[in-house]
Amino acid sequence: MERKIKDCEERASDTSAKLTDQRGNGDGNKIADNVDKAIDLEAELKAMVAEFKRFELIASQQIGKMPNSTYSGLLFNKYINGMTWEEISEELDKGVEYVRKELHSKALAEFSNCYPDYPRFAPCISGK
């Protein structure tokens, strides 16, 4: 989305530069169209960010309510804090593969048991 905004802005700048060199060629609408597209995409991006933040807040609250603190800590650190498997493994003092495969699977299973109706993906990611 951010890339689309930048593309529109670049096209608007490029069109503007051409208009400066070639006055009166009728390309004025291209600038307006690209500016309108950039504004629309920016508004869409802001809406998606707001939706994701709401989703993240709900997810972090639900993760925090899980009965097993090791599992909730693992999920919180991975999906909310964005930590790597190596960082999480170090914090838990466990092997990376064990944390990534076994503990993670158990944590996801516990989360699914606690919240069976929870969406599998953030709404703004799945396109809904």
Phi and psi in degrees as a GROMACS rama.xvg file:
@    title "Ramachandran Plot"
@    xaxis  label "Phi"
@    yaxis  label "Psi"
@TYPE xy
-61.6514  -35.5452  GLU-2
-65.1272  -40.0588  ARG-3
-61.8478  -41.6684  LYS-4
-61.3357  -46.9101  ILE-5
-61.1273  -41.2262  LYS-6
-59.8428  -44.3309  ASP-7
-63.0908  -42.449  CYS-8
-64.0762  -40.3732  GLU-9
-66.0063  -40.8096  GLU-10
-64.5871  -39.5461  ARG-11
-63.0359  -43.2124  ALA-12
-65.078  -42.8817  SER-13
-62.993  -44.7289  ASP-14
-63.7622  -39.9947  THR-15
-62.0335  -42.4896  SER-16
-63.4047  -40.5818  ALA-17
-65.7017  -38.8158  LYS-18
-64.9564  -35.03  LEU-19
-63.8961  -38.5076  THR-20
-78.8868  -31.5073  ASP-21
-125.09  74.2423  GLN-22
-63.2781  141.597  ARG-23
78.4075  20.3216  GLY-24
-91.1329  2.57978  ASN-25
82.0334  12.6511  GLY-26
-85.4191  7.77825  ASP-27
-56.3134  -32.0401  GLY-28
-67.5797  -30.7148  ASN-29
-61.9245  -40.7159  LYS-30
-63.2935  -49.3468  ILE-31
-61.305  -42.4856  ALA-32
-61.4216  -44.6436  ASP-33
-67.9104  -36.9898  ASN-34
-65.8796  -43.9532  VAL-35
-60.9432  -43.2748  ASP-36
-61.9485  -43.522  LYS-37
-62.7539  -41.7569  ALA-38
-65.0302  -44.0694  ILE-39
-62.7659  -44.1276  ASP-40
-65.7911  -37.8115  LEU-41
-64.9358  -41.0025  GLU-42
-65.0934  -40.8183  ALA-43
-63.7182  -41.6835  GLU-44
-62.9355  -43.9585  LEU-45
-61.4062  -40.6483  LYS-46
-64.3596  -40.9481  ALA-47
-65.5615  -39.959  MET-48
-63.9653  -42.8327  VAL-49
-63.45  -42.0519  ALA-50
-64.2797  -41.3369  GLU-51
-64.8682  -39.9749  PHE-52
-64.3389  -38.6966  LYS-53
-63.18  -44.2263  ARG-54
-61.1174  -44.239  PHE-55
-62.7648  -40.1106  GLU-56
-63.1036  -46.2857  LEU-57
-62.6717  -45.0411  ILE-58
-60.3753  -45.2966  ALA-59
-66.1622  -35.6864  SER-60
-65.9532  -43.0074  GLN-61
-69.8935  -40.0237  GLN-62
-59.6272  -41.4716  ILE-63
-64.5113  -20.5251  GLY-64
-91.4569  -0.742868  LYS-65
-66.4143  144.281  MET-66
-67.7701  -33.589  PRO-67
-93.0699  113.012  ASN-68
-67.778  -28.4373  SER-69
-66.0313  -45.4329  THR-70
-66.0757  -43.7863  TYR-71
-66.2994  -38.4722  SER-72
-63.8905  -41.2273  GLY-73
-62.0537  -50.307  LEU-74
-64.5098  -40.5748  LEU-75
-63.2723  -46.6245  PHE-76
-65.7995  -36.8629  ASN-77
-74.8141  -52.12  LYS-78
-95.0538  -22.375  TYR-79
-101.747  -48.25  ILE-80
-84.2454  -16.0458  ASN-81
72.0229  25.1033  GLY-82
-71.051  154.316  MET-83
-80.5421  164.585  THR-84
-61.5431  -35.3909  TRP-85
-63.9983  -43.6634  GLU-86
-65.0685  -42.0432  GLU-87
-65.773  -42.9844  ILE-88
-60.3141  -42.2662  SER-89
-63.6449  -43.342  GLU-90
-62.9452  -37.2751  GLU-91
-86.3675  -9.13185  LEU-92
57.4599  47.1786  ASP-93
-131.791  164.549  LYS-94
-69.5888  149.075  GLY-95
-59.9292  -49.2237  VAL-96
-63.7319  -39.005  GLU-97
-61.9946  -45.181  TYR-98
-66.8639  -47.1182  VAL-99
-65.9772  -41.7868  ARG-100
-92.6659  -58.7675  LYS-101
-78.4132  -56.7125  GLU-102
-63.6948  -41.4927  LEU-103
-60.9433  -45.0357  HIS-104
-60.4047  -43.178  SER-105
-66.266  -39.1032  LYS-106
-64.7981  -43.191  ALA-107
-65.505  -38.0382  LEU-108
-64.4123  -42.4981  ALA-109
-64.5412  -42.2651  GLU-110
-60.8554  -43.5919  PHE-111
-62.8194  -36.7922  SER-112
-68.2336  -37.8766  ASN-113
-72.2907  -35.9056  CYS-114
-133.573  72.2184  TYR-115
-64.2162  -23.6897  PRO-116
-95.0517  4.29943  ASP-117
-67.985  135.895  TYR-118
-64.4657  146.821  PRO-119
-73.857  -29.45  ARG-120
-130.289  154.594  PHE-121
-60.3074  136.53  ALA-122
-53.0871  -37.8792  PRO-123
-73.2327  -17.2824  CYS-124
-87.9447  -38.008  ILE-125
-77.7059  -9.92528  SER-126
90.0007  7.06552  GLY-127
